[in-house]
């Protein structure tokens, strides 16, 4: 759970050495918990390895699924309403019920990830996503559509938490920013793909395509290591060293990094009994306001509603929904790549300021245009 990660980071930050760099979160909502991140980073064994790259790829397949789920309801709207005879009210339930499943999944995600591990949590969440996509693809009534959408919401909520955490925990500090950014890139790619191809194929075929990333991740999870930090936290020393060795390469010297991780986990364990009320102390006020505020304001910004009902918005504006969705999808990926390239160069704060300003201006223009629509 994002609150728990924030609590851990705040309570342990004072135990870092004075010269330790404190990575910061990028503040992304679809749950980005990239940095459990007041954690020591390796100074050796920091090179990229095939296992590290493959593990990251498998993890971000879940992010791709999340992007597909966000973008699905807009291109599928017309087909579903016509084929199943749904009213706008009934379809609105289908479009928004994913949020209900997401709230439940968000509450449980942190506990589940700590209880059964990062890898098993991703597998568990993808089972729900796979079942949800299949339920939508073969639905004969609104009930099965809603059940499928609810199941997907529960699954992607856990994915949104555990994928960034897993990537941050397996990646060396020197590459952590870029690797963590692939989470958002794959989310955007899934969103853009569904928007684009959804204008050409039926809503049932679109659901079957969306399930592919879930199946790929379920299979791929059998071939990647568990997070070394989670293994160290629960005292699984042999598995911990084996996982770290796989990620850093058989010839890499992992002794220093392993020692750093153990020291970090010991410090974290000593603070396990710290009360949540400690976060309400005055010295944490600024961090809490910024962290919680970013997450809250992003969700209240209106981008989810626009994504869910973009086709209807384009039609109401007198623009072809097909053209509108295709143009939107084409723009998404280049912008995400720019963000990926700038993440470690420009810093999080400038990117947040620019993107938030652009979002604010865009929402204002959309609202203004409909306000004066004749």
Secondary structure, 3 states (H helix, E strand, C coil): CHHHHHHHHHHHHHHCCCCCCCCCCCCCCCCCCCCCCCCCCCCCCCCCCHHHHHHHHHHHHHHHHHHHHHHHHHHHHHHHHHHHCCCHHHHHHHHHHHHHHHHHHHHHHHHHHHHHCHHHHHHHHHHHHHHHHHHHHCCCCHHHHHHHHHHHHHHHHHHHHHHHHHHHHHCCHHHHHHHHHHHHHHHHHHHHHHHHHCCCCCHHHHHHHHHHHHHHHHHHHHHCCCCHHHHHHCCCHHHHHHHHHHHHCCCCCCHHHHHHHHHHHHHHHHCCCCCHHHHHCHHHHHHHHHHHHHHHHHHCCCHHHHHHCHHHHHHHCCCCHHHHHHHHHHHHHHHHHHHHHHHHHHCHHHHHHHHHHHHHHHHHHHHHHHHCCC
